[in-house]
Amino acid sequence: MSTTSITRFPCRSCGATLEFSPGAEKLVCPYCRAENQIEAAEAVQELDYHAAIQRLQSAAPTDQVSVVHCDSCGASVTVPEHTVSFACPFCAANIVSQARACPVIRPNAVLPFRVTREQAIDAFRSWLKSRWLAPNALKREGRLDASVSGVYIPAWTYDTRTVTAYTGQRGDAYYTTHTRTVNGRTQTYRQRHIRWSHASGTVHVAFDDVLVEATPTLNRDDLGHLEPWDLKACLPYRDEFLAGFRAEAYPPQLDLPNCFEQAKAIMASSIDSAIRSDIGGDEQRISSKRTQYNDLTYKHLLLPVWVSAYRYQNKVYRFLVNARTGEVRGQRPWSAWKIAGLIVIGLVVAAIVVAVAAANR
């Protein structure tokens, strides 16, 4: 038979069992009303999620890979054995450099290439023709400046169950009726007001495959335009998937813990939406929130991208193709004449609208 131990707190005055007094943060005797101070304790310990993710990183299997740095665009790419010189897949600059050994977490997932090189080139040409604010000569003179290279870019995905305690305010709308005189006529109107009240609570939001690309070479805006990635189609990593392709190595500033900071920022908007829904009312204010990240797991995966550049009037513009969907994102020149013409047309239309409105008064 199990026994349960119950801790009792005797009153210093009469010996009766003390009770906690809500709001007073003291123990009070229910019989003689004597107050007994609660002994000071150590400060509340913050449970640091950084320790948990550092444990994940330290337990992850690692590889030593040979990496060279491109001085032209800053990319760090892996080098196959017995390779001394090759073109950077991101900017086509020739790289002749001594490779260095870098420890990296071994990928455990890969999204294989599905769009072929020929399909990527066709997608680029279609994209180029659709740039109607680009110079007309671009469609005739724009040409591929380098071969189209298949590159795997590193990325992390994070799964976690978040628990967020929050405080805030709930705003409930109410209306009052007023009258006013306009041009000698009395009008009745309703004025909206907000009645604010305190709100607090806890929300639970689960996240699956929060994606953070770990490439310093491609900017966030370009990568965002390549999304979405069909992450459910990821396969367990095998070296065979990299045959014939390059792979970019993630730098220390984009390792597992640092990219989790970016993942937190991505998750924040969903957490805020859950808080506002929990507060209810017509308007909400969030004063404070504290989030715990439970059951945190990750994948280190490789995403497939076709990368190349085209030349126009002796200037090189880079473009990217999502090697799963064929989505294109690229740099392009703008036609000053077309933009100026568009502005003139807008001003003419605005002038016509103003003239018609004035005539109808």
Secondary structure in CASP SS format (residue, H / E / C, confidence):
PFRMAT SS
TARGET T0000
AUTHOR 0000-0000-0000
METHOD secondary structure of the structure
MODEL  1
M C 1.00
S C 1.00
T C 1.00
T C 1.00
S C 1.00
I C 1.00
T C 1.00
R C 1.00
F C 1.00
P E 1.00
C C 1.00
R C 1.00
S C 1.00
C C 1.00
G C 1.00
A C 1.00
T E 1.00
L C 1.00
E E 1.00
F E 1.00
S E 1.00
P C 1.00
G C 1.00
A C 1.00
E C 1.00
K E 1.00
L E 1.00
V E 1.00
C C 1.00
P C 1.00
Y C 1.00
C C 1.00
R C 1.00
A C 1.00
E E 1.00
N E 1.00
Q E 1.00
I C 1.00
E C 1.00
A C 1.00
A C 1.00
E C 1.00
A C 1.00
V C 1.00
Q C 1.00
E C 1.00
L C 1.00
D C 1.00
Y H 1.00
H H 1.00
A H 1.00
A H 1.00
I H 1.00
Q H 1.00
R H 1.00
L H 1.00
Q H 1.00
S H 1.00
A H 1.00
A C 1.00
P C 1.00
T E 1.00
D E 1.00
Q E 1.00
V E 1.00
S E 1.00
V E 1.00
V E 1.00
H E 1.00
C C 1.00
D C 1.00
S C 1.00
C C 1.00
G C 1.00
A C 1.00
S E 1.00
V E 1.00
T E 1.00
V C 1.00
P C 1.00
E C 1.00
H C 1.00
T C 1.00
V C 1.00
S E 1.00
F E 1.00
A E 1.00
C C 1.00
P C 1.00
F C 1.00
C C 1.00
A C 1.00
A C 1.00
N E 1.00
I E 1.00
V E 1.00
S C 1.00
Q C 1.00
A C 1.00
R E 1.00
A E 1.00
C E 1.00
P E 1.00
V E 1.00
I E 1.00
R C 1.00
P C 1.00
N C 1.00
A E 1.00
V E 1.00
L C 1.00
P C 1.00
F C 1.00
R C 1.00
V C 1.00
T C 1.00
R H 1.00
E H 1.00
Q H 1.00
A H 1.00
I H 1.00
D H 1.00
A H 1.00
F H 1.00
R H 1.00
S H 1.00
W H 1.00
L H 1.00
K H 1.00
S C 1.00
R C 1.00
W C 1.00
L C 1.00
A C 1.00
P C 1.00
N H 1.00
A H 1.00
L H 1.00
K H 1.00
R H 1.00
E H 1.00
G C 1.00
R E 1.00
L E 1.00
D C 1.00
A C 1.00
S C 1.00
V C 1.00
S E 1.00
G E 1.00
V E 1.00
Y E 1.00
I E 1.00
P E 1.00
A E 1.00
W E 1.00
T E 1.00
Y E 1.00
D E 1.00
T E 1.00
R E 1.00
T E 1.00
V E 1.00
T E 1.00
A E 1.00
Y E 1.00
T E 1.00
G E 1.00
Q E 1.00
R E 1.00
G E 1.00
D E 1.00
A E 1.00
Y E 1.00
Y E 1.00
T E 1.00
T E 1.00
H E 1.00
T E 1.00
R E 1.00
T E 1.00
V E 1.00
N C 1.00
G C 1.00
R E 1.00
T E 1.00
Q E 1.00
T E 1.00
Y E 1.00
R E 1.00
Q E 1.00
R E 1.00
H E 1.00
I E 1.00
R E 1.00
W E 1.00
S E 1.00
H E 1.00
A E 1.00
S E 1.00
G E 1.00
T E 1.00
V E 1.00
H E 1.00
V E 1.00
A E 1.00
F E 1.00
D E 1.00
D E 1.00
V E 1.00
L E 1.00
V E 1.00
E E 1.00
A C 1.00
T C 1.00
P C 1.00
T C 1.00
L C 1.00
N C 1.00
R H 1.00
D H 1.00
D H 1.00
L H 1.00
G H 1.00
H H 1.00
L H 1.00
E C 1.00
P C 1.00
W C 1.00
D C 1.00
L H 1.00
K H 1.00
A H 1.00
C C 1.00
L E 1.00
P E 1.00
Y C 1.00
R C 1.00
D H 1.00
E H 1.00
F H 1.00
L H 1.00
A C 1.00
G C 1.00
F C 1.00
R E 1.00
A E 1.00
E E 1.00
A C 1.00
Y C 1.00
P C 1.00
P H 1.00
Q H 1.00
L H 1.00
D C 1.00
L H 1.00
P H 1.00
N H 1.00
C H 1.00
F H 1.00
E H 1.00
Q H 1.00
A H 1.00
K H 1.00
A H 1.00
I H 1.00
M H 1.00
A H 1.00
S H 1.00
S H 1.00
I H 1.00
D H 1.00
S H 1.00
A H 1.00
I H 1.00
R H 1.00
S H 1.00
D H 1.00
I H 1.00
G C 1.00
G C 1.00
D C 1.00
E E 1.00
Q E 1.00
R E 1.00
I E 1.00
S E 1.00
S E 1.00
K E 1.00
R E 1.00
T E 1.00
Q E 1.00
Y E 1.00
N E 1.00
D E 1.00
L E 1.00
T E 1.00
Y E 1.00
K E 1.00
H E 1.00
L E 1.00
L E 1.00
L E 1.00
P E 1.00
V E 1.00
W E 1.00
V E 1.00
S E 1.00
A E 1.00
Y E 1.00
R E 1.00
Y E 1.00
Q C 1.00
N C 1.00
K E 1.00
V E 1.00
Y E 1.00
R E 1.00
F E 1.00
L E 1.00
V E 1.00
N E 1.00
A C 1.00
R C 1.00
T C 1.00
G C 1.00
E C 1.00
V E 1.00
R E 1.00
G E 1.00
Q C 1.00
R C 1.00
P C 1.00
W C 1.00
S C 1.00
A H 1.00
W H 1.00
K H 1.00
I H 1.00
A H 1.00
G H 1.00
L H 1.00
I H 1.00
V H 1.00
I H 1.00
G H 1.00
L H 1.00
V H 1.00
V H 1.00
A H 1.00
A H 1.00
I H 1.00
V H 1.00
V H 1.00
A H 1.00
V H 1.00
A H 1.00
A H 1.00
A H 1.00
N C 1.00
R C 1.00
END
